Amino acid sequence: MLEILLDPNVGYVLLVGGFVFAILALFTPGTGVLEIGALFALLLAGYALVNQPINGWAMVVLLVSIVPFVLALRRSRARAGQAPGARTDLIFLLAAIAMLILGSIFAFRTASGGPAVNPILAVVVSGGSGVLLWFMARKSLDAAMRPLSHDQDRVIGMIGTARTDLRPEGSVYVGGEEWSAVSQAYIPGGAAVRVIARRGLVLEVEPIKKEDK
């Protein structure tokens, strides 16, 4: 079974697949599926690399391609909430994809020093991987820069209803949700309240006087 791994085309596909899984795992951490897939593919690709001639410079390019991906992610997070400017995150992203394609195509070599991977396979796999990484990473970067859709501070200033008596703690219903709340003044259950501050998941409220309604 391991003989198939001595085919440079198979080793090439495993190598590219392992790096694609590893890079995607950087953008969507925590699932475990991508991490396991990357580890499995890279272990098999490692066997092929050990038993076949390779280009050292191409392997360096392939490994270094992870750096601009990480920089792209860091830049996108740093830009979140800032005014639009130069999209250096996308420049890093394009550089990483180009390095991945270049390094993976020339990773395996023939006895004469030329690329051992079938050129048609190289174009299809590398091109497809580049498009996939571009699409997935762009989605992840755009999501990282998008402001939070659920801003909990939005409830400040809203009017709600006391679910229980506040003496001084209790619960209130504000903005379509039930919250824990505190009040400096006693508020009976069912009374109208106004949110004046938020401390974590606890709201500070005040009673609404009749003249304020």
C-alpha positions as CSV (number, residue, x, y, z in Angstrom):
1,M,0.0,0.0,0.0
2,L,2.8,2.4,0.8
3,E,4.2,1.9,-2.7
4,I,1.6,4.2,-4.1
5,L,3.1,7.0,-2.0
6,L,6.3,6.7,-4.0
7,D,4.5,8.2,-7.0
8,P,5.4,11.9,-6.9
9,N,1.9,12.8,-8.2
10,V,0.3,11.1,-5.2
11,G,2.8,12.7,-2.8
12,Y,2.1,16.1,-4.4
13,V,-1.6,15.8,-3.9
14,L,-1.2,14.8,-0.3
15,L,1.3,17.6,0.3
16,V,-1.0,20.2,-1.1
17,G,-4.0,18.8,0.6
18,G,-2.2,18.8,4.0
19,F,-1.2,22.4,3.6
20,V,-4.7,23.5,2.5
21,F,-6.2,21.8,5.5
22,A,-3.6,23.3,7.8
23,I,-4.1,26.8,6.4
24,L,-7.9,26.6,6.6
25,A,-7.6,25.4,10.2
26,L,-5.9,28.7,11.0
27,F,-9.0,30.6,9.8
28,T,-11.6,28.2,11.3
29,P,-10.0,26.9,14.5
30,G,-11.6,24.7,17.0
31,T,-13.5,22.1,14.8
32,G,-10.8,19.5,15.0
33,V,-11.7,18.0,11.6
34,L,-9.4,20.2,9.6
35,E,-6.5,19.7,12.0
36,I,-6.9,15.9,11.9
37,G,-7.1,15.9,8.1
38,A,-4.0,18.1,7.8
39,L,-2.0,15.9,10.2
40,F,-3.0,12.7,8.3
41,A,-2.2,14.1,4.9
42,L,1.1,15.6,5.9
43,L,2.2,12.4,7.6
44,L,1.6,10.5,4.4
45,A,3.2,13.2,2.3
46,G,6.2,13.1,4.7
47,Y,6.8,9.5,3.8
48,A,6.8,10.4,0.1
49,L,9.2,13.2,0.7
50,V,11.7,11.1,2.6
51,N,11.7,8.4,-0.1
52,Q,11.9,10.7,-3.2
53,P,14.2,13.4,-4.5
54,I,12.9,16.9,-3.6
55,N,13.9,20.5,-4.2
56,G,14.9,22.0,-0.9
57,W,14.1,25.6,-2.0
58,A,10.6,24.6,-3.0
59,M,10.0,23.1,0.5
60,V,11.2,26.3,2.1
61,V,8.8,28.3,-0.1
62,L,6.0,25.9,0.8
63,L,6.6,26.2,4.6
64,V,7.1,30.0,4.5
65,S,3.7,30.4,2.7
66,I,2.0,30.0,6.1
67,V,3.6,33.2,7.3
68,P,1.7,35.6,5.0
69,F,-1.5,33.7,5.7
70,V,-1.0,34.4,9.4
71,L,-0.1,38.0,8.7
72,A,-3.3,38.4,6.6
73,L,-5.4,37.1,9.5
74,R,-3.7,39.4,12.0
75,R,-4.1,42.4,9.7
76,S,-7.8,41.7,9.1
77,R,-8.4,41.6,12.9
78,A,-6.4,44.8,13.4
79,R,-8.5,46.5,10.8
80,A,-11.8,45.5,12.4
81,G,-13.8,48.7,13.2
82,Q,-11.2,51.0,11.6
83,A,-11.8,53.3,8.6
84,P,-11.2,51.8,5.1
85,G,-7.6,51.9,3.9
86,A,-5.1,49.8,2.0
87,R,-6.1,46.2,2.0
88,T,-2.6,44.8,3.0
89,D,-4.4,41.7,4.4
90,L,-5.4,40.7,0.9
91,I,-1.9,41.4,-0.4
92,F,-0.5,39.0,2.1
93,L,-3.3,36.5,1.2
94,L,-2.4,36.6,-2.5
95,A,1.3,36.2,-1.7
96,A,0.6,33.1,0.4
97,I,-1.4,31.5,-2.3
98,A,1.2,32.1,-4.9
99,M,3.9,30.7,-2.7
100,L,1.8,27.6,-2.0
101,I,1.3,26.9,-5.7
102,L,5.0,27.5,-6.6
103,G,6.4,25.5,-3.7
104,S,4.1,22.5,-4.2
105,I,4.6,22.2,-8.0
106,F,8.4,22.0,-7.6
107,A,8.6,20.1,-4.4
108,F,9.3,16.8,-6.1
109,R,12.0,16.6,-8.8
110,T,13.3,14.1,-11.4
111,A,16.8,12.8,-11.6
112,S,17.7,15.6,-13.9
113,G,16.3,18.2,-11.6
114,G,13.0,19.1,-13.3
115,P,9.6,18.9,-11.7
116,A,8.4,15.3,-11.3
117,V,4.7,16.2,-11.0
118,N,2.4,15.9,-14.0
119,P,2.0,19.5,-15.3
120,I,-1.8,19.1,-16.0
121,L,-2.3,17.7,-12.5
122,A,-0.2,20.5,-11.0
123,V,-2.3,23.2,-12.7
124,V,-5.7,21.6,-11.7
125,V,-4.7,20.8,-8.1
126,S,-2.8,24.0,-7.4
127,G,-5.3,26.2,-9.2
128,G,-8.2,24.6,-7.4
129,S,-6.4,24.9,-4.1
130,G,-5.6,28.5,-4.7
131,V,-9.3,29.3,-5.6
132,L,-10.5,27.4,-2.5
133,L,-8.1,29.1,-0.2
134,W,-8.9,32.5,-1.7
135,F,-12.6,32.0,-1.3
136,M,-12.5,30.6,2.2
137,A,-9.9,33.0,3.5
138,R,-11.7,36.0,2.0
139,K,-14.9,35.0,3.7
140,S,-13.1,34.6,7.0
141,L,-11.3,37.9,6.7
142,D,-14.5,39.7,5.8
143,A,-16.2,38.2,8.8
144,A,-13.4,39.2,11.1
145,M,-13.7,42.8,9.9
146,R,-17.5,42.9,10.1
147,P,-18.9,44.7,13.3
148,L,-20.7,42.5,15.8
149,S,-24.3,42.1,14.8
150,H,-25.3,41.5,18.4
151,D,-24.1,44.5,20.4
152,Q,-25.2,44.0,23.9
153,D,-24.7,47.7,24.8
154,R,-27.6,48.5,22.5
155,V,-29.9,47.9,25.5
156,I,-28.6,51.0,27.3
157,G,-31.4,53.5,27.3
158,M,-34.1,51.0,26.4
159,I,-37.3,50.7,28.4
160,G,-38.4,47.3,29.7
161,T,-40.4,45.6,32.4
162,A,-39.3,44.2,35.7
163,R,-40.0,40.4,35.7
164,T,-39.5,40.2,39.5
165,D,-39.1,42.6,42.4
166,L,-35.7,44.3,42.4
167,R,-34.5,44.4,46.0
168,P,-31.9,45.4,44.6
169,E,-31.4,42.3,42.4
170,G,-33.9,40.6,40.1
171,S,-34.7,40.1,36.5
172,V,-36.0,42.4,33.7
173,Y,-37.3,41.9,30.2
174,V,-35.6,44.3,27.8
175,G,-35.1,44.3,24.0
176,G,-36.8,40.9,23.6
177,E,-34.5,39.2,26.1
178,E,-34.6,38.4,29.8
179,W,-31.6,39.9,31.8
180,S,-30.4,39.8,35.4
181,A,-30.6,43.3,36.8
182,V,-29.9,45.5,39.8
183,S,-31.4,48.8,40.9
184,Q,-30.4,51.3,43.6
185,A,-34.1,51.8,44.3
186,Y,-36.8,49.2,45.0
187,I,-38.7,48.3,41.9
188,P,-41.8,46.1,42.1
189,G,-42.4,43.3,39.5
190,G,-44.3,44.5,36.5
191,A,-43.1,48.1,36.7
192,A,-41.5,49.8,33.8
193,V,-37.7,50.3,34.0
194,R,-35.0,52.1,32.0
195,V,-31.5,50.6,31.4
196,I,-28.8,53.0,32.5
197,A,-25.7,50.7,32.4
198,R,-24.5,47.2,31.6
199,R,-21.9,45.3,33.6
200,G,-21.3,42.1,31.8
201,L,-24.6,40.2,31.7
202,V,-26.2,42.3,34.4
203,L,-28.1,45.4,33.7
204,E,-28.4,48.4,36.0
205,V,-31.9,49.8,35.8
206,E,-33.9,52.6,37.3
207,P,-37.7,53.0,37.7
208,I,-39.5,55.1,35.3
209,K,-41.5,57.9,36.9
210,K,-45.0,58.7,35.6
211,E,-43.9,62.1,34.3
212,D,-41.1,60.3,32.3
213,K,-43.5,58.2,30.4
